[in-house]
Amino acid sequence: TCNEGLYEFNEYFNKDFSIPYVTEYIYLEATDISDANQVTIVLCNEESDIAQALTSFRDNIDYNIGIYNNYPLEVEKLENAIIKTYGLYAVLCICDDYSKANTILQEYGFD
């Protein structure tokens, strides 16, 4: 769903997100610093932790809108970011093809 490659940035997860109660996570970003594409998936410990994950995702989007304010296409991607949950999983997807991303996420049960 992203035109450019994504790189694993797990070492920055705790710096970029305020989600202390996760069992597992994967944090991918675009390799090109002028590209806002990002996929973040977290497995929360408890259902009550999901709300905190969603808030952190929205805060990350707002922060990145400020960073990419000189790149209108990237701001548009950020404004249309996909945030979905399924069970104890929460996902943030900022990509080039939202229709395709939504289809893939729906196939895996994300609402």
Jmol script that loads the backbone (N, CA, C; Angstrom):
load data "model"
ATOM      1  N   THR A   1       0.815  -1.206   0.000  1.00  0.00           N
ATOM      2  CA  THR A   1       0.000   0.000   0.000  1.00  0.00           C
ATOM      3  C   THR A   1       0.854   1.264   0.000  1.00  0.00           C
ATOM      4  N   CYS A   2       2.172   1.095   0.060  1.00  0.00           N
ATOM      5  CA  CYS A   2       3.095   2.234   0.053  1.00  0.00           C
ATOM      6  C   CYS A   2       3.961   2.173  -1.206  1.00  0.00           C
ATOM      7  N   ASN A   3       4.120   3.300  -1.853  1.00  0.00           N
ATOM      8  CA  ASN A   3       4.922   3.338  -3.075  1.00  0.00           C
ATOM      9  C   ASN A   3       6.413   3.189  -2.801  1.00  0.00           C
ATOM     10  N   GLU A   4       6.846   3.636  -1.651  1.00  0.00           N
ATOM     11  CA  GLU A   4       8.253   3.534  -1.271  1.00  0.00           C
ATOM     12  C   GLU A   4       8.415   2.412  -0.255  1.00  0.00           C
ATOM     13  N   GLY A   5       9.640   1.976  -0.063  1.00  0.00           N
ATOM     14  CA  GLY A   5       9.912   0.937   0.907  1.00  0.00           C
ATOM     15  C   GLY A   5       9.744   1.423   2.339  1.00  0.00           C
ATOM     16  N   LEU A   6       9.447   0.483   3.223  1.00  0.00           N
ATOM     17  CA  LEU A   6       9.339   0.781   4.641  1.00  0.00           C
ATOM     18  C   LEU A   6      10.492   0.115   5.374  1.00  0.00           C
ATOM     19  N   TYR A   7      10.936   0.747   6.444  1.00  0.00           N
ATOM     20  CA  TYR A   7      12.048   0.250   7.224  1.00  0.00           C
ATOM     21  C   TYR A   7      11.597   0.087   8.670  1.00  0.00           C
ATOM     22  N   GLU A   8      12.055  -0.959   9.334  1.00  0.00           N
ATOM     23  CA  GLU A   8      11.684  -1.197  10.723  1.00  0.00           C
ATOM     24  C   GLU A   8      12.393  -0.197  11.631  1.00  0.00           C
ATOM     25  N   PHE A   9      11.604   0.560  12.385  1.00  0.00           N
ATOM     26  CA  PHE A   9      12.115   1.565  13.315  1.00  0.00           C
ATOM     27  C   PHE A   9      11.740   1.210  14.748  1.00  0.00           C
ATOM     28  N   ASN A  10      11.722  -0.068  15.085  1.00  0.00           N
ATOM     29  CA  ASN A  10      11.302  -0.498  16.417  1.00  0.00           C
ATOM     30  C   ASN A  10      12.092   0.168  17.537  1.00  0.00           C
ATOM     31  N   GLU A  11      13.370   0.495  17.288  1.00  0.00           N
ATOM     32  CA  GLU A  11      14.167   1.108  18.352  1.00  0.00           C
ATOM     33  C   GLU A  11      13.650   2.493  18.739  1.00  0.00           C
ATOM     34  N   TYR A  12      12.807   3.121  17.889  1.00  0.00           N
ATOM     35  CA  TYR A  12      12.256   4.440  18.181  1.00  0.00           C
ATOM     36  C   TYR A  12      10.822   4.380  18.685  1.00  0.00           C
ATOM     37  N   PHE A  13      10.267   3.174  18.809  1.00  0.00           N
ATOM     38  CA  PHE A  13       8.867   3.024  19.200  1.00  0.00           C
ATOM     39  C   PHE A  13       8.565   3.750  20.510  1.00  0.00           C
ATOM     40  N   ASN A  14       9.351   3.513  21.537  1.00  0.00           N
ATOM     41  CA  ASN A  14       9.077   4.117  22.843  1.00  0.00           C
ATOM     42  C   ASN A  14       9.259   5.626  22.847  1.00  0.00           C
ATOM     43  N   LYS A  15      10.100   6.155  21.955  1.00  0.00           N
ATOM     44  CA  LYS A  15      10.291   7.601  21.843  1.00  0.00           C
ATOM     45  C   LYS A  15       9.114   8.252  21.107  1.00  0.00           C
ATOM     46  N   ASP A  16       8.609   7.585  20.076  1.00  0.00           N
ATOM     47  CA  ASP A  16       7.579   8.175  19.230  1.00  0.00           C
ATOM     48  C   ASP A  16       6.152   7.910  19.700  1.00  0.00           C
ATOM     49  N   PHE A  17       5.967   6.915  20.546  1.00  0.00           N
ATOM     50  CA  PHE A  17       4.634   6.575  21.026  1.00  0.00           C
ATOM     51  C   PHE A  17       4.654   6.460  22.546  1.00  0.00           C
ATOM     52  N   SER A  18       3.568   6.851  23.179  1.00  0.00           N
ATOM     53  CA  SER A  18       3.432   6.743  24.635  1.00  0.00           C
ATOM     54  C   SER A  18       2.455   5.608  24.939  1.00  0.00           C
ATOM     55  N   ILE A  19       2.905   4.394  24.699  1.00  0.00           N
ATOM     56  CA  ILE A  19       2.050   3.231  24.917  1.00  0.00           C
ATOM     57  C   ILE A  19       2.830   2.235  25.781  1.00  0.00           C
ATOM     58  N   PRO A  20       2.773   2.379  27.103  1.00  0.00           N
ATOM     59  CA  PRO A  20       3.599   1.530  27.956  1.00  0.00           C
ATOM     60  C   PRO A  20       3.111   0.095  28.095  1.00  0.00           C
ATOM     61  N   TYR A  21       1.837  -0.167  27.852  1.00  0.00           N
ATOM     62  CA  TYR A  21       1.285  -1.486  28.146  1.00  0.00           C
ATOM     63  C   TYR A  21       1.001  -2.287  26.875  1.00  0.00           C
ATOM     64  N   VAL A  22       2.046  -2.613  26.157  1.00  0.00           N
ATOM     65  CA  VAL A  22       1.902  -3.443  24.967  1.00  0.00           C
ATOM     66  C   VAL A  22       2.740  -4.700  25.132  1.00  0.00           C
ATOM     67  N   THR A  23       2.220  -5.788  24.578  1.00  0.00           N
ATOM     68  CA  THR A  23       2.920  -7.061  24.628  1.00  0.00           C
ATOM     69  C   THR A  23       3.937  -7.141  23.500  1.00  0.00           C
ATOM     70  N   GLU A  24       3.510  -6.718  22.313  1.00  0.00           N
ATOM     71  CA  GLU A  24       4.369  -6.736  21.132  1.00  0.00           C
ATOM     72  C   GLU A  24       4.030  -5.531  20.257  1.00  0.00           C
ATOM     73  N   TYR A  25       4.980  -5.158  19.408  1.00  0.00           N
ATOM     74  CA  TYR A  25       4.724  -4.080  18.463  1.00  0.00           C
ATOM     75  C   TYR A  25       5.653  -4.216  17.270  1.00  0.00           C
ATOM     76  N   ILE A  26       5.234  -3.582  16.182  1.00  0.00           N
ATOM     77  CA  ILE A  26       6.116  -3.396  15.025  1.00  0.00           C
ATOM     78  C   ILE A  26       5.859  -1.978  14.530  1.00  0.00           C
ATOM     79  N   TYR A  27       6.938  -1.288  14.211  1.00  0.00           N
ATOM     80  CA  TYR A  27       6.878   0.115  13.825  1.00  0.00           C
ATOM     81  C   TYR A  27       7.696   0.270  12.552  1.00  0.00           C
ATOM     82  N   LEU A  28       7.025   0.557  11.453  1.00  0.00           N
ATOM     83  CA  LEU A  28       7.672   0.710  10.150  1.00  0.00           C
ATOM     84  C   LEU A  28       7.445   2.126   9.640  1.00  0.00           C
ATOM     85  N   GLU A  29       8.491   2.708   9.054  1.00  0.00           N
ATOM     86  CA  GLU A  29       8.388   4.041   8.447  1.00  0.00           C
ATOM     87  C   GLU A  29       9.007   4.009   7.060  1.00  0.00           C
ATOM     88  N   ALA A  30       8.673   5.011   6.266  1.00  0.00           N
ATOM     89  CA  ALA A  30       9.249   5.142   4.931  1.00  0.00           C
ATOM     90  C   ALA A  30      10.750   5.377   5.033  1.00  0.00           C
ATOM     91  N   THR A  31      11.474   4.846   4.066  1.00  0.00           N
ATOM     92  CA  THR A  31      12.924   5.038   4.042  1.00  0.00           C
ATOM     93  C   THR A  31      13.300   6.445   3.599  1.00  0.00           C
ATOM     94  N   ASP A  32      12.410   7.132   2.899  1.00  0.00           N
ATOM     95  CA  ASP A  32      12.638   8.498   2.430  1.00  0.00           C
ATOM     96  C   ASP A  32      12.081   9.461   3.484  1.00  0.00           C
ATOM     97  N   ILE A  33      12.914  10.333   4.028  1.00  0.00           N
ATOM     98  CA  ILE A  33      12.475  11.215   5.109  1.00  0.00           C
ATOM     99  C   ILE A  33      11.409  12.220   4.682  1.00  0.00           C
ATOM    100  N   SER A  34      11.198  12.414   3.378  1.00  0.00           N
ATOM    101  CA  SER A  34      10.148  13.327   2.927  1.00  0.00           C
ATOM    102  C   SER A  34       8.841  12.577   2.661  1.00  0.00           C
ATOM    103  N   ASP A  35       8.756  11.322   3.099  1.00  0.00           N
ATOM    104  CA  ASP A  35       7.585  10.478   2.891  1.00  0.00           C
ATOM    105  C   ASP A  35       7.009  10.115   4.255  1.00  0.00           C
ATOM    106  N   ALA A  36       5.726  10.384   4.474  1.00  0.00           N
ATOM    107  CA  ALA A  36       5.095  10.162   5.780  1.00  0.00           C
ATOM    108  C   ALA A  36       4.581   8.740   5.980  1.00  0.00           C
ATOM    109  N   ASN A  37       4.755   7.861   5.002  1.00  0.00           N
ATOM    110  CA  ASN A  37       4.217   6.500   5.132  1.00  0.00           C
ATOM    111  C   ASN A  37       4.700   5.837   6.411  1.00  0.00           C
ATOM    112  N   GLN A  38       3.761   5.130   7.050  1.00  0.00           N
ATOM    113  CA  GLN A  38       4.067   4.490   8.323  1.00  0.00           C
ATOM    114  C   GLN A  38       3.039   3.395   8.589  1.00  0.00           C
ATOM    115  N   VAL A  39       3.498   2.305   9.164  1.00  0.00           N
ATOM    116  CA  VAL A  39       2.610   1.258   9.646  1.00  0.00           C
ATOM    117  C   VAL A  39       3.070   0.907  11.053  1.00  0.00           C
ATOM    118  N   THR A  40       2.156   1.000  12.000  1.00  0.00           N
ATOM    119  CA  THR A  40       2.447   0.643  13.375  1.00  0.00           C
ATOM    120  C   THR A  40       1.352  -0.291  13.861  1.00  0.00           C
ATOM    121  N   ILE A  41       1.756  -1.423  14.411  1.00  0.00           N
ATOM    122  CA  ILE A  41       0.813  -2.396  14.943  1.00  0.00           C
ATOM    123  C   ILE A  41       1.238  -2.710  16.366  1.00  0.00           C
ATOM    124  N   VAL A  42       0.287  -2.652  17.289  1.00  0.00           N
ATOM    125  CA  VAL A  42       0.577  -2.987  18.679  1.00  0.00           C
ATOM    126  C   VAL A  42      -0.402  -4.042  19.173  1.00  0.00           C
ATOM    127  N   LEU A  43       0.095  -4.895  20.038  1.00  0.00           N
ATOM    128  CA  LEU A  43      -0.722  -5.860  20.756  1.00  0.00           C
ATOM    129  C   LEU A  43      -0.768  -5.392  22.206  1.00  0.00           C
ATOM    130  N   CYS A  44      -1.930  -4.922  22.636  1.00  0.00           N
ATOM    131  CA  CYS A  44      -2.082  -4.387  23.991  1.00  0.00           C
ATOM    132  C   CYS A  44      -2.234  -5.522  24.995  1.00  0.00           C
ATOM    133  N   ASN A  45      -1.874  -5.230  26.235  1.00  0.00           N
ATOM    134  CA  ASN A  45      -2.000  -6.228  27.305  1.00  0.00           C
ATOM    135  C   ASN A  45      -3.453  -6.470  27.682  1.00  0.00           C
ATOM    136  N   GLU A  46      -4.233  -5.403  27.738  1.00  0.00           N
ATOM    137  CA  GLU A  46      -5.626  -5.487  28.152  1.00  0.00           C
ATOM    138  C   GLU A  46      -6.472  -4.589  27.262  1.00  0.00           C
ATOM    139  N   GLU A  47      -7.770  -4.863  27.244  1.00  0.00           N
ATOM    140  CA  GLU A  47      -8.686  -4.068  26.430  1.00  0.00           C
ATOM    141  C   GLU A  47      -8.657  -2.596  26.834  1.00  0.00           C
ATOM    142  N   SER A  48      -8.464  -2.322  28.115  1.00  0.00           N
ATOM    143  CA  SER A  48      -8.431  -0.935  28.585  1.00  0.00           C
ATOM    144  C   SER A  48      -7.225  -0.160  28.048  1.00  0.00           C
ATOM    145  N   ASP A  49      -6.191  -0.854  27.583  1.00  0.00           N
ATOM    146  CA  ASP A  49      -4.996  -0.204  27.038  1.00  0.00           C
ATOM    147  C   ASP A  49      -5.179   0.253  25.588  1.00  0.00           C
ATOM    148  N   ILE A  50      -6.204  -0.251  24.922  1.00  0.00           N
ATOM    149  CA  ILE A  50      -6.425   0.090  23.510  1.00  0.00           C
ATOM    150  C   ILE A  50      -6.695   1.580  23.345  1.00  0.00           C
ATOM    151  N   ALA A  51      -7.493   2.164  24.230  1.00  0.00           N
ATOM    152  CA  ALA A  51      -7.794   3.600  24.139  1.00  0.00           C
ATOM    153  C   ALA A  51      -6.517   4.425  24.207  1.00  0.00           C
ATOM    154  N   GLN A  52      -5.581   4.023  25.058  1.00  0.00           N
ATOM    155  CA  GLN A  52      -4.313   4.747  25.162  1.00  0.00           C
ATOM    156  C   GLN A  52      -3.514   4.613  23.869  1.00  0.00           C
ATOM    157  N   ALA A  53      -3.554   3.446  23.251  1.00  0.00           N
ATOM    158  CA  ALA A  53      -2.851   3.251  21.981  1.00  0.00           C
ATOM    159  C   ALA A  53      -3.446   4.149  20.906  1.00  0.00           C
ATOM    160  N   LEU A  54      -4.767   4.226  20.838  1.00  0.00           N
ATOM    161  CA  LEU A  54      -5.420   5.059  19.822  1.00  0.00           C
ATOM    162  C   LEU A  54      -5.106   6.538  20.037  1.00  0.00           C
ATOM    163  N   THR A  55      -5.081   6.971  21.279  1.00  0.00           N
ATOM    164  CA  THR A  55      -4.713   8.362  21.580  1.00  0.00           C
ATOM    165  C   THR A  55      -3.278   8.639  21.160  1.00  0.00           C
ATOM    166  N   SER A  56      -2.395   7.708  21.433  1.00  0.00           N
ATOM    167  CA  SER A  56      -0.988   7.875  21.052  1.00  0.00           C
ATOM    168  C   SER A  56      -0.846   7.934  19.530  1.00  0.00           C
ATOM    169  N   PHE A  57      -1.611   7.112  18.814  1.00  0.00           N
ATOM    170  CA  PHE A  57      -1.582   7.152  17.347  1.00  0.00           C
ATOM    171  C   PHE A  57      -2.006   8.531  16.850  1.00  0.00           C
ATOM    172  N   ARG A  58      -3.088   9.061  17.414  1.00  0.00           N
ATOM    173  CA  ARG A  58      -3.581  10.383  16.981  1.00  0.00           C
ATOM    174  C   ARG A  58      -2.568  11.482  17.316  1.00  0.00           C
ATOM    175  N   ASP A  59      -1.934  11.388  18.476  1.00  0.00           N
ATOM    176  CA  ASP A  59      -0.901  12.361  18.845  1.00  0.00           C
ATOM    177  C   ASP A  59       0.276  12.299  17.871  1.00  0.00           C
ATOM    178  N   ASN A  60       0.653  11.085  17.465  1.00  0.00           N
ATOM    179  CA  ASN A  60       1.740  10.905  16.502  1.00  0.00           C
ATOM    180  C   ASN A  60       1.380  11.535  15.159  1.00  0.00           C
ATOM    181  N   ILE A  61       0.142  11.372  14.732  1.00  0.00           N
ATOM    182  CA  ILE A  61      -0.316  11.974  13.477  1.00  0.00           C
ATOM    183  C   ILE A  61      -0.219  13.501  13.567  1.00  0.00           C
ATOM    184  N   ASP A  62      -0.742  14.069  14.649  1.00  0.00           N
ATOM    185  CA  ASP A  62      -0.696  15.533  14.819  1.00  0.00           C
ATOM    186  C   ASP A  62       0.736  16.043  14.809  1.00  0.00           C
ATOM    187  N   TYR A  63       1.624  15.351  15.499  1.00  0.00           N
ATOM    188  CA  TYR A  63       3.031  15.728  15.537  1.00  0.00           C
ATOM    189  C   TYR A  63       3.632  15.705  14.120  1.00  0.00           C
ATOM    190  N   ASN A  64       3.340  14.648  13.384  1.00  0.00           N
ATOM    191  CA  ASN A  64       3.898  14.521  12.031  1.00  0.00           C
ATOM    192  C   ASN A  64       3.306  15.512  11.045  1.00  0.00           C
ATOM    193  N   ILE A  65       2.066  15.920  11.250  1.00  0.00           N
ATOM    194  CA  ILE A  65       1.490  16.967  10.390  1.00  0.00           C
ATOM    195  C   ILE A  65       2.333  18.236  10.521  1.00  0.00           C
ATOM    196  N   GLY A  66       2.782  18.547  11.721  1.00  0.00           N
ATOM    197  CA  GLY A  66       3.656  19.704  11.921  1.00  0.00           C
ATOM    198  C   GLY A  66       4.988  19.546  11.214  1.00  0.00           C
ATOM    199  N   ILE A  67       5.544  18.345  11.229  1.00  0.00           N
ATOM    200  CA  ILE A  67       6.830  18.084  10.568  1.00  0.00           C
ATOM    201  C   ILE A  67       6.705  18.196   9.047  1.00  0.00           C
ATOM    202  N   TYR A  68       5.622  17.661   8.507  1.00  0.00           N
ATOM    203  CA  TYR A  68       5.452  17.601   7.049  1.00  0.00           C
ATOM    204  C   TYR A  68       4.628  18.772   6.503  1.00  0.00           C
ATOM    205  N   ASN A  69       4.496  19.867   7.252  1.00  0.00           N
ATOM    206  CA  ASN A  69       3.644  20.961   6.812  1.00  0.00           C
ATOM    207  C   ASN A  69       4.070  21.594   5.488  1.00  0.00           C
ATOM    208  N   ASN A  70       5.292  21.364   5.038  1.00  0.00           N
ATOM    209  CA  ASN A  70       5.734  21.869   3.735  1.00  0.00           C
ATOM    210  C   ASN A  70       5.528  20.862   2.606  1.00  0.00           C
ATOM    211  N   TYR A  71       4.922  19.727   2.928  1.00  0.00           N
ATOM    212  CA  TYR A  71       4.663  18.661   1.952  1.00  0.00           C
ATOM    213  C   TYR A  71       3.171  18.364   1.934  1.00  0.00           C
ATOM    214  N   PRO A  72       2.394  19.107   1.133  1.00  0.00           N
ATOM    215  CA  PRO A  72       0.929  18.968   1.156  1.00  0.00           C
ATOM    216  C   PRO A  72       0.424  17.542   0.911  1.00  0.00           C
ATOM    217  N   LEU A  73       1.073  16.797   0.055  1.00  0.00           N
ATOM    218  CA  LEU A  73       0.624  15.425  -0.198  1.00  0.00           C
ATOM    219  C   LEU A  73       0.822  14.537   1.023  1.00  0.00           C
ATOM    220  N   GLU A  74       1.888  14.778   1.766  1.00  0.00           N
ATOM    221  CA  GLU A  74       2.141  13.994   2.969  1.00  0.00           C
ATOM    222  C   GLU A  74       1.166  14.373   4.083  1.00  0.00           C
ATOM    223  N   VAL A  75       0.848  15.656   4.185  1.00  0.00           N
ATOM    224  CA  VAL A  75      -0.143  16.096   5.174  1.00  0.00           C
ATOM    225  C   VAL A  75      -1.488  15.458   4.865  1.00  0.00           C
ATOM    226  N   GLU A  76      -1.832  15.390   3.595  1.00  0.00           N
ATOM    227  CA  GLU A  76      -3.090  14.747   3.200  1.00  0.00           C
ATOM    228  C   GLU A  76      -3.102  13.274   3.616  1.00  0.00           C
ATOM    229  N   LYS A  77      -1.976  12.583   3.412  1.00  0.00           N
ATOM    230  CA  LYS A  77      -1.876  11.184   3.859  1.00  0.00           C
ATOM    231  C   LYS A  77      -2.120  11.082   5.357  1.00  0.00           C
ATOM    232  N   LEU A  78      -1.472  11.970   6.115  1.00  0.00           N
ATOM    233  CA  LEU A  78      -1.601  11.954   7.570  1.00  0.00           C
ATOM    234  C   LEU A  78      -3.033  12.245   8.007  1.00  0.00           C
ATOM    235  N   GLU A  79      -3.673  13.181   7.349  1.00  0.00           N
ATOM    236  CA  GLU A  79      -5.052  13.529   7.690  1.00  0.00           C
ATOM    237  C   GLU A  79      -6.012  12.381   7.386  1.00  0.00           C
ATOM    238  N   ASN A  80      -5.640  11.499   6.483  1.00  0.00           N
ATOM    239  CA  ASN A  80      -6.474  10.359   6.110  1.00  0.00           C
ATOM    240  C   ASN A  80      -5.974   9.044   6.700  1.00  0.00           C
ATOM    241  N   ALA A  81      -5.146   9.128   7.702  1.00  0.00           N
ATOM    242  CA  ALA A  81      -4.568   7.931   8.305  1.00  0.00           C
ATOM    243  C   ALA A  81      -5.652   6.950   8.749  1.00  0.00           C
ATOM    244  N   ILE A  82      -5.338   5.686   8.630  1.00  0.00           N
ATOM    245  CA  ILE A  82      -6.242   4.618   9.055  1.00  0.00           C
ATOM    246  C   ILE A  82      -5.840   4.202  10.469  1.00  0.00           C
ATOM    247  N   ILE A  83      -6.803   4.206  11.362  1.00  0.00           N
ATOM    248  CA  ILE A  83      -6.608   3.697  12.711  1.00  0.00           C
ATOM    249  C   ILE A  83      -7.721   2.684  12.950  1.00  0.00           C
ATOM    250  N   LYS A  84      -7.331   1.440  13.223  1.00  0.00           N
ATOM    251  CA  LYS A  84      -8.314   0.368  13.409  1.00  0.00           C
ATOM    252  C   LYS A  84      -7.901  -0.534  14.560  1.00  0.00           C
ATOM    253  N   THR A  85      -8.876  -1.272  15.059  1.00  0.00           N
ATOM    254  CA  THR A  85      -8.599  -2.231  16.125  1.00  0.00           C
ATOM    255  C   THR A  85      -9.228  -3.577  15.782  1.00  0.00           C
ATOM    256  N   TYR A  86      -8.682  -4.601  16.410  1.00  0.00           N
ATOM    257  CA  TYR A  86      -9.232  -5.955  16.328  1.00  0.00           C
ATOM    258  C   TYR A  86      -8.769  -6.697  17.570  1.00  0.00           C
ATOM    259  N   GLY A  87      -9.696  -7.036  18.437  1.00  0.00           N
ATOM    260  CA  GLY A  87      -9.315  -7.671  19.693  1.00  0.00           C
ATOM    261  C   GLY A  87      -8.390  -6.748  20.473  1.00  0.00           C
ATOM    262  N   LEU A  88      -7.225  -7.252  20.832  1.00  0.00           N
ATOM    263  CA  LEU A  88      -6.245  -6.453  21.570  1.00  0.00           C
ATOM    264  C   LEU A  88      -5.237  -5.769  20.660  1.00  0.00           C
ATOM    265  N   TYR A  89      -5.439  -5.862  19.339  1.00  0.00           N
ATOM    266  CA  TYR A  89      -4.533  -5.224  18.378  1.00  0.00           C
ATOM    267  C   TYR A  89      -5.057  -3.846  17.983  1.00  0.00           C
ATOM    268  N   ALA A  90      -4.132  -2.923  17.780  1.00  0.00           N
ATOM    269  CA  ALA A  90      -4.440  -1.603  17.228  1.00  0.00           C
ATOM    270  C   ALA A  90      -3.430  -1.340  16.114  1.00  0.00           C
ATOM    271  N   VAL A  91      -3.898  -0.742  15.034  1.00  0.00           N
ATOM    272  CA  VAL A  91      -3.024  -0.477  13.899  1.00  0.00           C
ATOM    273  C   VAL A  91      -3.188   0.965  13.433  1.00  0.00           C
ATOM    274  N   LEU A  92      -2.063   1.552  13.067  1.00  0.00           N
ATOM    275  CA  LEU A  92      -2.009   2.877  12.447  1.00  0.00           C
ATOM    276  C   LEU A  92      -1.373   2.681  11.080  1.00  0.00           C
ATOM    277  N   CYS A  93      -2.060   3.133  10.036  1.00  0.00           N
ATOM    278  CA  CYS A  93      -1.538   2.974   8.684  1.00  0.00           C
ATOM    279  C   CYS A  93      -1.627   4.313   7.952  1.00  0.00           C
ATOM    280  N   ILE A  94      -0.473   4.811   7.547  1.00  0.00           N
ATOM    281  CA  ILE A  94      -0.373   6.029   6.742  1.00  0.00           C
ATOM    282  C   ILE A  94       0.264   5.576   5.441  1.00  0.00           C
ATOM    283  N   CYS A  95      -0.478   5.676   4.344  1.00  0.00           N
ATOM    284  CA  CYS A  95       0.003   5.047   3.120  1.00  0.00           C
ATOM    285  C   CYS A  95      -0.466   5.788   1.868  1.00  0.00           C
ATOM    286  N   ASP A  96      -0.046   5.259   0.729  1.00  0.00           N
ATOM    287  CA  ASP A  96      -0.413   5.844  -0.559  1.00  0.00           C
ATOM    288  C   ASP A  96      -1.758   5.337  -1.073  1.00  0.00           C
ATOM    289  N   ASP A  97      -2.110   4.097  -0.760  1.00  0.00           N
ATOM    290  CA  ASP A  97      -3.333   3.485  -1.276  1.00  0.00           C
ATOM    291  C   ASP A  97      -4.217   3.036  -0.115  1.00  0.00           C
ATOM    292  N   TYR A  98      -5.071   3.949   0.366  1.00  0.00           N
ATOM    293  CA  TYR A  98      -5.918   3.664   1.514  1.00  0.00           C
ATOM    294  C   TYR A  98      -6.971   2.610   1.215  1.00  0.00           C
ATOM    295  N   SER A  99      -7.469   2.579   0.007  1.00  0.00           N
ATOM    296  CA  SER A  99      -8.464   1.582  -0.359  1.00  0.00           C
ATOM    297  C   SER A  99      -7.893   0.176  -0.226  1.00  0.00           C
ATOM    298  N   LYS A 100      -6.699  -0.013  -0.758  1.00  0.00           N
ATOM    299  CA  LYS A 100      -6.039  -1.316  -0.673  1.00  0.00           C
ATOM    300  C   LYS A 100      -5.718  -1.663   0.778  1.00  0.00           C
ATOM    301  N   ALA A 101      -5.235  -0.693   1.537  1.00  0.00           N
ATOM    302  CA  ALA A 101      -4.909  -0.924   2.944  1.00  0.00           C
ATOM    303  C   ALA A 101      -6.157  -1.325   3.725  1.00  0.00           C
ATOM    304  N   ASN A 102      -7.275  -0.631   3.499  1.00  0.00           N
ATOM    305  CA  ASN A 102      -8.525  -0.981   4.179  1.00  0.00           C
ATOM    306  C   ASN A 102      -8.981  -2.386   3.834  1.00  0.00           C
ATOM    307  N   THR A 103      -8.840  -2.755   2.567  1.00  0.00           N
ATOM    308  CA  THR A 103      -9.220  -4.103   2.146  1.00  0.00           C
ATOM    309  C   THR A 103      -8.377  -5.152   2.866  1.00  0.00           C
ATOM    310  N   ILE A 104      -7.077  -4.927   2.930  1.00  0.00           N
ATOM    311  CA  ILE A 104      -6.182  -5.868   3.610  1.00  0.00           C
ATOM    312  C   ILE A 104      -6.528  -5.947   5.094  1.00  0.00           C
ATOM    313  N   LEU A 105      -6.727  -4.830   5.732  1.00  0.00           N
ATOM    314  CA  LEU A 105      -7.049  -4.823   7.159  1.00  0.00           C
ATOM    315  C   LEU A 105      -8.393  -5.511   7.427  1.00  0.00           C
ATOM    316  N   GLN A 106      -9.363  -5.300   6.564  1.00  0.00           N
ATOM    317  CA  GLN A 106     -10.659  -5.950   6.736  1.00  0.00           C
ATOM    318  C   GLN A 106     -10.546  -7.464   6.591  1.00  0.00           C
ATOM    319  N   GLU A 107      -9.669  -7.912   5.699  1.00  0.00           N
ATOM    320  CA  GLU A 107      -9.453  -9.345   5.536  1.00  0.00           C
ATOM    321  C   GLU A 107      -8.938  -9.983   6.822  1.00  0.00           C
ATOM    322  N   TYR A 108      -8.237  -9.215   7.638  1.00  0.00           N
ATOM    323  CA  TYR A 108      -7.685  -9.707   8.900  1.00  0.00           C
ATOM    324  C   TYR A 108      -8.558  -9.368  10.094  1.00  0.00           C
ATOM    325  N   GLY A 109      -9.772  -8.858   9.846  1.00  0.00           N
ATOM    326  CA  GLY A 109     -10.738  -8.634  10.909  1.00  0.00           C
ATOM    327  C   GLY A 109     -10.742  -7.264  11.543  1.00  0.00           C
ATOM    328  N   PHE A 110      -9.899  -6.347  11.059  1.00  0.00           N
ATOM    329  CA  PHE A 110      -9.880  -4.997  11.637  1.00  0.00           C
ATOM    330  C   PHE A 110     -11.103  -4.227  11.186  1.00  0.00           C
ATOM    331  N   ASP A 111     -11.755  -3.565  12.160  1.00  0.00           N
ATOM    332  CA  ASP A 111     -12.965  -2.809  11.821  1.00  0.00           C
ATOM    333  C   ASP A 111     -12.686  -1.341  11.659  1.00  0.00           C
TER     334      ASP A 111
END
end "model"
wireframe off; spacefill off
backbone 0.3
color backbone group
